Amino acid sequence: MAKPTTAEAKDWLNVPHTLDDAKIAQMVDAAFAEWQDSTGRSEAQMTHAEFVAILERVGNLYGFRGDDSVGPSTWFVDAIRRMHNPNAVG
């Protein structure tokens, strides 16, 4: 399995714009290097679960801008709005 590409990370993060491509590429490299350092294994030995774990790490490093049209940032903003809605239940 190969290291995730910037395009794969953007797709997984649901980032529709290209403004953060360089930032995402750096985070993919950092997460991949972190995986290699912790496992001592080569890219060819990567499992699919580890591939997804690297994407999750990129997601953890990526600070959502809050203006993405879809994806986790929108879900987070919606959840915050619901919590502070005067009509909220609970």
PyMOL commands that set and color helices and strands:
alter all, ss='L'
color gray80, all
select helices_A, chain A and resi 6-13+21-39+43-45+48-61+72-83
alter helices_A, ss='H'
color red, helices_A
deselect
rebuild
show_as cartoon
